[in-house]
Amino acid sequence: MSFDLSSSSAQVPLPNFIATLLYPWGGIKIGHDEIVKLPTYLAEGCIPVMHGMPPYDYFAIPPKSGRIPIHRTDVGTILLADLIGARSCIFVKDEKGLYTDDPKKRPDSEFISEIGARDLLEKNLDDLVIERPCLEILQNSEVLDKLQIINGLEPGNITRALQGEHVGTIINKN
């Protein structure tokens, strides 16, 4: 299982905060350079927590314009999930899940409970709650079956999602 706990409005380094909250159960903050230690951390019962930003010190795809990288925390998170062999990836956002448009700007947007990555790409929606390359990564992954988008501001959602409950939006590989 892999999580994206990023927020564009975050003022606190979230991985540090989340690792601190999870400390009683083995939470530990790790960096990209510690990915090779994941099997050891997991074998010891630790809960590794890291930021989702791709490791730009190793690679970066230049943007067509500007300086902001085209792949950000969503892509970094799903790449990490794929790397460690996760079957699913949970994105914790401040939205219920995926909508046909941005529900903050267009309250009449329809909620999408479950959809396949291919179908979602074919819809070519203007606004997605996750970065579009995540859908291609999901389709090409040899291990990931789905990703799930949940609202982390609703109490109990993370626990329910971890227990396999359908919370928010599920995007299936196909």
Phi, psi and omega in degrees: 000138178228148183234147168248112180250035183270157176207134181293341181259008183293134178252349183247140174298101188301319179301321177297316181296312181295317179299321178295316178296326182271359184309315181301339181250013177104013180298134179214132179279128177233161177251174181302326182290351180258007180304324180295343180269357183307313180303321180293313179302314181293321178296330179274001178083015178282159174245094181292134179234127178218162178285157184269357182297129178303152181284084184296343178290345178259324182197157173197137176269120182296139176287157178296325177215153179080189184244352182284124180301147182284335179255121184242213190295326179298313180295318178301320181293313182288329174297319178295317178301317179295318181300319183271000176084025179290146176275335179216164181222126181256124175259118180264114184237187176254024176234155179300328182165220183266138178233166177290344176201177179291111183293342177285330179265327182231090182301343180275004178299143181269138177283138178249110184283318182207141182199155174274150181301318180298313179300320180294317178297321179294329178293334178049050180296144180293325187229120176243149179281348174236162179290134183306321179301339178301326181292321178291320178298317178300314181296326184269353183290144176270350184237324182288133177258330185199165168230155184229136179246122182231160177271111180285352179275348178268117182306134176091347184297318181296314180299315181297318179295319179296332179276005176090006180286147177281100178241136178071224181247136173250126175249114181277155182306316183254000000 
